[in-house]
Amino acid sequence: MNNSLNIAVVGGGAAGFFTAITAKKNFPEANVTIFEKCNKVLAKVKVTGGGRCNLTNTFIHVTDMKQVYPRGSKMMKHLFKLFDNKACMHWFSKHGVPLIIQEDQRVFPKTQDSRTIMEVLLKEANRLGIKVIVSKQIVSLKQNNDGLFCLTFVDRSEIFFNRVAITTGGATISHQLDYLKMLGHTIEKPIPSLFSFKIEEERFLKLKGTVVPQVVVSIQGKKLHAVGDLLITHWGVSGPVILKLSSYAARFLEENHYKAQIAISWVGDRSRKEVEATIHKIIKDNLKKQLNSIRPFNLTSKLWLYIINKVGLDQVRLWSELGKKGFNRIVEVLSNDVYTIINRGTYKDEFVTCGGISLKSINQNTLESKSCPGLFFAGEILDVDGVTGGFNLQAAWTMGYTVGQYIGIKNNK
């Protein structure tokens, strides 16, 4: 054992496989083993992007990393210097995976099948001689005086390693990380960070199935907002804009028991003055037409009739009869339509968590533990999470690559 480098990667997901592959390439003499608690590896990769595997994003529209990484943006910006989205796309292309870029800048394998990504990772791990052991769950991790790590598993077996990378993904409850807390790491409470909002308003929910592009949704009383497409469901609201906002507001919403008020601007980022000017022009050009015959801002007929009804107007009223009160009500609902969130969505849509090992507990250049030299972390186990759009998988590739660069370097201790 003392003469060879033995590396354990605990967690067989995206971050784990990329850690193991990168480590083995950089330190070919090392024995690298991946341990996965379930009976299959890469389970989350299989279902991401609706089974198509949204493996990264072009980042073309990202001007600040905080836009896409609500937690850990500063560290991710630094780590991107080592392995960014372009490097990721190059890596997969080089390994025989043609990629496509969608209009929304999300990147997928050309096959539109997540199994393509799984297969290339499994094939590369096998080619490099990386050992993969499934149905093997860790329960304890200790470091001996000589620096060796003792991993204890559910079956009570013990295996020793020189270096360990924890890539187990996001925990759902804090006590799952107790074995790491005992080693001196600070744990940020794990909570969901991508979820839909539940709203109880019967008239509104009749719009279920309606998709409204490029709306702005904000949390009332907080400087938190998101832009994107909104989907009205039979329980409330979902879609990219809601998932993004839930990520930005994850801690606030959890602290408030998932009760808050949101404001929806159906007209996107247009100012109130712009909305007023548009409605004034519609009135001027359509004096003898009914409200239901002209749909401002290309709103769907269903949504526009709902808004007319919500402000207490008759849909057959003429535009010329709108009046000042009716005008102000329409402008207000178009630009600032307020709803009460009563809970998270009722479905299991918490695909990502925030929380985990505090970034204060690690060297943010190498992702090595400050309290346990030789112990590294990558992926959602750390308090880093991204919005929807391929940003979480990119974080996994980036962090896995980073750990793989440093995990085999001889410790100075």
N, C-alpha and C positions, 0 to 999 in steps of 0.2 A: 504493500500500500504506500509506503513512504517513498518508493522509487518512481511511482507513476502518478499522473494527475487524474484524479477521478472526480468527475463533475456530475452532480445530480440536478436535473431540471424537474421541479415539482409542479405539474400542470401541463396537460397535453393539448393546449389550445394554440391559437395563432402566435401569441407571444412566446410560449414554451418551445414550439417547433422552430421559430426563427432564432431564438436564443441558442438552442442546441445545434442547429445547422451552422450558424455563424461561429460558434465556439469551436466546433469540430474542424471547420475550415481554417480558422486562425491558429488552433493548437491541435494539429493532427495526431500528436502522440497521446492526447487525452482520451480517456474512456468516458464517453458521455451517455447518460441514461435518462430517459424521460419516464416519469411516473404519472399515471393518470388514475384518478379515483373511480371513474366510470368505466364501463366495459368497452367504450369507444372513444377515440380521440377526435379532436377538431369538431366537436358537436355543434358549437356555436357558429363556426365558420360555415357549416353546412346549411344553416337556416338564415344566415344574414343576407340582407338584400332580397328577401322573399325567395331564398334558395338560389339566387343568381350570384351572390357574393359580391357586394359592393366593397371592393378591396381598398380603394383609396379615392381621392378627389384631386382635381387639377389645381385647386387652391387659387384659381384665377381671380375669383371675387373676394378673396380673403385679404383684407388690408391690415388686420390686427389679429394675432393668434387668439386673443380673448373672444373673438367672434365665434370661434369653433371649438375652443377648449376653455370652458368656463372655469375649470380648475386645472392648474398645471401649465398654463399658457407660456409662462416665462421659461420654464424648464424645456418644454417642447420646442420652443423657438431655438433654444441653444442646441438641443439634440438633433434638430433638423440639419445642422451644419455637417453632421456625421452621416445621416441617412434620412433624406426627405422623400416627398411623394414622387419626385422624378426618379430618384434612385430606386424606389420601390417598383415603379413601372418598368424600369430598365431590368431589374432583377427578374421579374416574372417573365418579361419578354425574352430575356436571355435563356431562361429555363424552359422555353417552348410554349409559353402561354400568350397567344395574341390577345390584345386588349382593345376595348372600344370605349369611347368617351361619349356620354349622353349629353343632351343639350343643357341639362342642369349641372354639368361638370362632374357627375359621378362616374367612376371608372369601374368597369366590369370585365370579366373574361369574355372573349368573343363568343364562346360557347353558350353564354348566359346560364351557366351551370356551376354551382359552387363546388361540385365534385372535381372539376378541373383544377381548382386551387388546392383542394385536399390531396389529390393524387400527386401533384408536383411536389408538395411538401413531404408526403410519405415516401415518394420515390427518392428524393434527395437525401432524406434521413437514412433510408435503407442503403443507398449507394455509399454514404459516408461511414456506415457501420455504427450508427447510433442505435442503441438498444431502447426499445419502447415496451414498457410494462403497463398493462391496464389492470383495472380493478385493484389498485394498490393505493390506499388512502393514508396520508401522513397524519399522525396524531400528536407527535412530539418532535422537537428539534433541539438538540443540545450541542454546545461546542466544548470540546475537551481543552485541557491546558495546552496540549500540543497543537491546537488549532484545528484538529479534525472535527467534523460534524457527525453526530450520531442521529440518524433518522429512524424514528420508531413508527411503525405502521399499525393499522387496525388489527392485523393478524398477529401483532406482538413481535414481529420480526424486526431486527435492527440491522442497518447497513451503514457503513462509514464512508464518508466522502471528504475530499480536500476542499471542494467548493460546492456551493449550493445556490441555485437560482429558484426563487419562488415565483411562479407564474400561474397561480391558481384562479385568477379571475376575480371578479367582484364578490365580496362576501355579502350575504343577505342580513346577517346579524353579527354584532360585534364579537360575541364569544367565540365565533369560528376562528378568530385571529388571536385568541388568548395565548397560544403557544409562541406567537411572535412578540406579543406584549411582554411576556416573561423574559424575553431576551433584550428588553430595553427600548422597544420601539413604541412610539406614540401612535395610537389608533384614532383616526377620525371616524366618527359613527357612519357606518355604511347605510345609505338610503337610496331609493330609486331616483334616477335622474332623466329618464325618458318615459313619459306617460301621457295619456290623454286626460282631459278634464270632464268631470261629470257635472251636468247642469240639469236642474229640474225646472223646466219651463215648457209646458205642453205645446203651446203654439209654435215655439222655436223648433222643437224636436220633430215637428211635422215636416220640416225641411230636410230630414235625414236623407243622405245620399247626395246632397248638394255640395259641389266643390266650388270654392270661390278663390280664384288665383290672386296672388300678391296682395294679401291684406296685411295690416299691421295690428298686432295684438299686444296689449300692454297690461301689466299688473297695476291696478289702481293704487296710488300712494307710494309706488316704488319706481325707481329709474330702471325699469326692466321692460324691454319690449323685443319683439321679433317680427321678421317679415317673411312671408312665404304663403304657400297655398294652404287653405283651411278646408277641412272636411267636416260637415255636420253629420253626426251619427245618431243612432236612436238613444244614446245615453248622454250625449253632449257634443264636445268638439274634439277633433283630432287633426291629423295631417302634419306636414313638415313644420308649419309655423308653430303649432301647439307643442310638438315634441321639442322644438328648439327652445321655446319659452320655458317649458318644464325643466329643461336642463339649466338654463340661466337662473331660474327661481327655485331650484330643488331644495336648498336649505331653508329658504324663507317659507315655502309652502309646507314643508315637513314640520317646521316649528309652529305653524299656524293650523296644524291638523288638516291640511289640504282644504282650507276654507279661505276664500279671497274673492275679490271682484276683479274681473277683467274687462277691458274696453276694446271693442273691435272697430277698426276703421275699415269699412267695406270699400273705401276709395283709396286704399294704400297710403302712401306718404304725402298725399295732397293736403295742403293747408286748408283751414276752414274758409279762408278768403277765396281760395280756388274753387271750393265746393259751392260757396255762395254765388260766385260769378257764373259757374256752369248752370246752376238751377235758375238764376235770373235769365240767362240766355234761352233756356228751354221754355220758360214762361213767355218770353217775348216772341219767340218763333212759333209757339204752339198754343196761342190763346184759346182757340176753340176746340182743342183736343182734350180728351180725358186723361187723367193721371195714369191710368193703366196702359195707355197706348204708347207712351214714351218711357223707355227704360234708361235712366241716367247711368253713365259710366259702364255701359254694357252689362249691367247686372242681369242675372237670369230673371225670367218672368216671375218664377216662383218666389225668389228672394225679394224682388221689388214689390210684389203684391203683399208680402208679409210686412215689409216696412211701412207701406201705406196703411195697412190695417193696424200696425203697432202704434202709429202716431195718431190714430183715431179719425182717419179720413175715409171718405167713401171713394172707392176706386173709379167710379164714373164721374166724379167731380171734375170740372174743367180746370185746366192749369190757370186760367185767368181768375178763378175763384179761390185760389189757394189761400190768399191772405197772409198777413205777417206772421201770425201764430203758427199756421200750417207750414209756412216756409221755414221758420226757425226749427220746428220739430223735425222736419225732414232732414235739414242740414245736420242737426245734432245726431240723429240716429245713423245717418250715413257716415259721419266722421268719428262718432264716439258712442257706440252702442254698448251699453253696460250690462253684464251678466254676472250672476253669483256662482262661483264654483263651490260645490258642496262636498266634493271628494275627488280622488283620483279615479280614472276609468275603471270600470268593473272587470275588465279583462286583464289577462296576464301579459300586459304590454311593457312591463318593466324589464326591458332587455339590457339596460345598462344601469350601473350603480355609480354613485360618487361616494367618496369616503375610502377607508382602507388605511394602509400605512402612510403616515404623515410624511410629506416631502422633507420636513425638518429632520427626519430620522435617517436620511440617506445623503450620500454625496451625489449631488444632482448632475455631476459631469459623468460619473461612471455607473450610477444607480447601485452602488455598494452601500451596505449598512454601515452606519457610523459606530454602532455598538458591537457589531460582530464582523470583523474583517473576514472576507471570503464569502460572505452571504450577500446575494444580490436580489433585486426585485425587478419585474417587468410586467407591464399590462395593467389591468384593472385592479390588481391587488394594491396598487399605489393610488393615492388620492389624485388621480388624473382621469378626466373623462371628457368626451367630445359630444358635439351635437350630431344629429343624424346626417348621413351623407357620405359615409366612408371614412370619417375622421377617427372613429374609435379603432377600426382595424389598422389605420395608418399609424396610430399611436402604438399599437401592439408590435407592428413591424419595426418601427423606429426604436422602441425600447428594447425589444429582443435583440436587434442588431447591436445596440450599444453594449448591452451586457455581454454579448458574444465576443465583443472586441476586448473587454477588460477582464473577464472572469478567469482567464488562464494565466494572467500576468503574476509573476512571483510576488508574494506578499513581503513587504519590507519589515513586517513585524517580527 
